Amino acid sequence: MGNSKNVDQIDRDYIGWLEEQTNKLKSRSFSELDIHNLVEVLETLIRNEKSEIRNLIYQILVNFLLIDYWQEESSSQDYWREEIDNFQYQLSNKMTTNLKNLLDQELNNIYAKARRSAMRISKIENDRFPQQCPYSLAEILDNT
């Protein structure tokens, strides 16, 4: 990450460094910005946001699959529905057009992982769970 003086400052007082960079941006002191480290921090934030969104979708899908295909464990359905509501609420606070586009591209991969988890949790043969995601992105995101 950038020169060692800036790295030391970031390590010592990350929030202070962020506030300093924010103030420099607000005052249009662009030449004083720690560009290298700012870019690195922003890229990390982007990766973390995407990862969190993928994880929430994954959790929703696992719970959908357990509710829809594991009738033998119907006593847990209220809990799984509550979990879905919670995950959908978290998603609603983070969702943007760009993140929806990302999910459109990655839904099948996320579903495949969720399907494997649902099979492991339920110990149900894989032919009971659909190979392709049976849920639209609108259904997954809907928290009404």
ABEGO torsion letter per residue (X at the ends): XEBAAAAAAAAABAAAAAAAAAAAAAAGBAAABBAAAAAAAAAAAAAAAAAAAAAAAAAAAAAAAAAAABAAAAAAAAAAAAAAAAAAAAAAAABBAAAAAAAAAAAAAAAAAAAAAAAAAAGBBAAABBABBABBAAAAABAX
